[in-house]
Amino acid sequence: MLEFAGFLPILLLVGLAAIQLGLVGYAANQAGSAARAASRAASQGDSGEAAGRAAMDGSLDADVGVSRTGTTTTATVEVQVPTLLPFVDTDWSVTKKATMPNDDDG
């Protein structure tokens, strides 16, 4: 019983680290989805930033940027990774880009 009580904090720390790693993956997934949606919408002439924000979880803090150059549109999304432990300030962010060809109506 005493050995388990001594080992319990290490088990909790490993479990929290695994959950934090899952949050990094979740943020990367959301950033990729938002970048694809923003790029697709902007290449068709719509508001790419609005589409990017709508395609991801609203509780995440994200910056969505769209740029059109020649025949392509590129969207860049940077998502702040949520931190599991309030006293650990990691300030991690995940950035994803997506490029789509512009829709030619002519």
URNOR-V140380 format. One record per pair of residues at least 6 apart in sequence whose C-alpha atoms are under 6 Angstrom apart, sorted by the first residue. I is the first residue (numbers start at 1). J is the second residue. If there is no record, write none. Layout:
BEGIN
I&J + I&J
END
This chain:
BEGIN
24&81 + 27&81 + 28&94 + 30&56 + 31&77 + 31&96 + 32&96 + 34&52 + 34&55 + 34&56 + 35&75 + 35&76 + 35&77 + 35&97 + 35&98 + 36&98 + 37&51 + 37&52 + 38&48 + 38&49 + 38&51 + 38&52 + 38&75 + 39&73 + 39&74 + 39&75 + 39&100 + 41&48 + 42&48 + 43&73 + 43&102 + 43&103 + 44&103 + 49&64 + 61&79 + 61&80 + 62&78 + 62&79 + 63&77 + 63&78 + 64&76 + 64&77 + 65&75 + 65&76 + 66&74 + 66&75 + 67&73 + 67&74 + 71&101 + 71&102 + 72&100 + 72&101 + 72&102 + 73&99 + 73&100 + 74&98 + 74&99 + 75&97 + 75&98 + 76&96 + 76&97 + 77&95 + 77&96 + 78&94 + 78&95 + 79&93 + 79&94 + 80&93 + 81&92 + 81&93
END
